[in-house]
Amino acid sequence: MKKLKNWDNKTWLSSKSYISQFNQFLKFRVNLNKNSKILDIGCGRANIISSLHKKYKFKNKPVGIDIVKNKDIKKNIIFKKIDASEYLKKNQSYDLILIKQTIHFFTKIKLNRLLNLAKKNLNPKGKILIFSLKTKNNKIPCFKKMRKNLEKSLKRDEVLFKVIKKNLKEISYTNFNFKVNISKQKYVRMIKERYISCLLNMNNKEITFGISEIKSKYKNQIKFTDTLKCIIFRK
Ligand SMILES: C[S@@+](CC[C@H](N)C(=O)[O-])C[C@H]1O[C@@H](n2cnc3c(N)ncnc32)[C@H](O)[C@@H]1O
């Protein structure tokens, strides 16, 4: 798969309100304090752990890992450009391992390996939180070809959810909902920058055609709910 670079590049996923609502969501599910050790797998620009660190002033800076080193990664965390499974071989101990919108980059075998290693890297009372797009009735605004690719990817995610359930066994589920209100102009820019992996393999002609479809299909302001399924594992 081509590399994803613009996922959180000035999009709603890096907005102050998204990060603050997301961290509020975490607060009710994970017991965080200044002693907590956090690892964010596939951290992107590390907006989430950076904001957590500002709030909790952890004794150990949160660690964010990603195979892509973007330009403007947050500076107040420890960033490592490394494959997740490689990093986890170092055997550290974390209280929270966050895997947000990243599992779809893994094959079933690699995901199993990742989960086994993640469990080994977890403190006795630690938690793994996995977030992924909801697979049924997803509201992400799409043009036709984009929808087709997204649906295919969501079908694959359902298989990955089964892998997770089989591997982690004792898990609970909840949803994280964020109400998006974005101008059509901004959303068109996000599509141009291929912000989501179902756009990565499209050629420029397909993107241009898709944008004209979005322009005629949506009003100037696009509103929808971005829903993530959250899977919680506790040791
Ligand atoms: C959709 S982005 C999500 C970024 C961030 N977690 C968020 O929710 O805003 C997925 C990220 O996973 C990273 N990634 C993909 N495969 C990876 C791997 N094997 N190890 C570490 N990071 C990986 C990608 O480079 C990308 O930055």
The ligand as an SDF file (V2000), in Angstrom:
LIG
                    3D

 27 29  0  0  0  0  0  0  0  0999 V2000
   -4.9630    6.5500    9.2010 C   0  0  0  0  0  0  0  0  0  0  0  0
   -3.4160    6.9340    9.9510 S   0  0  0  0  0  0  0  0  0  0  0  0
   -3.9440    7.2050   11.6120 C   0  0  0  0  0  0  0  0  0  0  0  0
   -3.0570    8.1930   12.3500 C   0  0  0  0  0  0  0  0  0  0  0  0
   -3.4620    8.4600   13.7910 C   0  0  0  0  0  0  0  0  0  0  0  0
   -3.4300    7.2420   14.5860 N   0  0  0  0  0  0  0  0  0  0  0  0
   -4.8160    9.0980   13.8390 C   0  0  0  0  0  0  0  0  0  0  0  0
   -5.7800    8.4120   14.1870 O   0  0  0  0  0  0  0  0  0  0  0  0
   -4.9500   10.2840   13.5250 O   0  0  0  0  0  0  0  0  0  0  0  0
   -2.5890    5.3700   10.0600 C   0  0  0  0  0  0  0  0  0  0  0  0
   -1.1150    5.4730   10.3810 C   0  0  0  0  0  0  0  0  0  0  0  0
   -0.5790    4.1650   10.5970 O   0  0  0  0  0  0  0  0  0  0  0  0
    0.7460    4.1510   10.0930 C   0  0  0  0  0  0  0  0  0  0  0  0
    1.1950    2.7500    9.9150 N   0  0  0  0  0  0  0  0  0  0  0  0
    0.8270    1.8840    8.9550 C   0  0  0  0  0  0  0  0  0  0  0  0
    1.4610    0.6870    9.0990 N   0  0  0  0  0  0  0  0  0  0  0  0
    2.2550    0.8020   10.1880 C   0  0  0  0  0  0  0  0  0  0  0  0
    3.1760   -0.0870   10.8620 C   0  0  0  0  0  0  0  0  0  0  0  0
    3.3840   -1.3280   10.4190 N   0  0  0  0  0  0  0  0  0  0  0  0
    3.8240    0.3580   11.9480 N   0  0  0  0  0  0  0  0  0  0  0  0
    3.6220    1.6450   12.4000 C   0  0  0  0  0  0  0  0  0  0  0  0
    2.7690    2.5260   11.8130 N   0  0  0  0  0  0  0  0  0  0  0  0
    2.0830    2.1140   10.7190 C   0  0  0  0  0  0  0  0  0  0  0  0
    0.6160    4.9600    8.8060 C   0  0  0  0  0  0  0  0  0  0  0  0
    1.8510    5.4250    8.3310 O   0  0  0  0  0  0  0  0  0  0  0  0
   -0.3310    6.0910    9.2480 C   0  0  0  0  0  0  0  0  0  0  0  0
    0.3650    7.2270    9.7110 O   0  0  0  0  0  0  0  0  0  0  0  0
  1  2  1  0
  2  3  1  0
  2 10  1  0
  3  4  1  0
  4  5  1  0
  5  6  1  0
  5  7  1  0
  7  8  2  0
  7  9  1  0
 10 11  1  0
 11 12  1  0
 11 26  1  0
 12 13  1  0
 13 14  1  0
 13 24  1  0
 14 15  1  0
 14 23  1  0
 15 16  2  0
 16 17  1  0
 17 18  1  0
 17 23  2  0
 18 19  1  0
 18 20  2  0
 20 21  1  0
 21 22  2  0
 22 23  1  0
 24 25  1  0
 24 26  1  0
 26 27  1  0
M  CHG  2   2   1   9  -1
M  END
$$$$
